[in-house]
Amino acid sequence: MSKIGNWVMEMQEDAAWSSKEVFIRKHGISNEVIWTEVRRQMAEDSDCDVDDYWDTFEMEMDDGS
């Protein structure tokens, strides 16, 4: 993947887990639209509050065996 593609993907991943303030501190105010769009998509994909989005998915831990 291109450097720009990797950069955009990193911003999208950061937007999914970080607060707006943390995202802006890392990526700048000019990229706030990325955070807003990712959060909007997460809200559309889930019936729960965006801040609780990750709690709706059960994660399995692999013990490596």
SULNORDA-V223678 format. One record per backbone hydrogen bond with DSSP energy under -0.5 kcal/mol. CO is the residue of the C=O (numbers start at 1). NH is the residue of the N-H. If there is no record, write none. Layout:
BEGIN
<<CO	NH> <CO	NH>>
END
This chain:
BEGIN
<<2	6> <3	7> <4	8> <5	9> <6	10> <7	11> <8	12> <9	13> <10	14> <11	15> <12	16> <13	17> <14	18> <19	23> <20	24> <21	25> <22	26> <23	27> <24	28> <28	31> <29	32> <31	34> <31	35> <32	36> <33	37> <34	38> <35	39> <36	40> <37	41> <38	42> <39	43> <40	44> <41	45> <42	46> <43	46> <49	52> <50	53> <52	55> <52	56> <53	56> <54	57> <56	58> <61	63>>
END
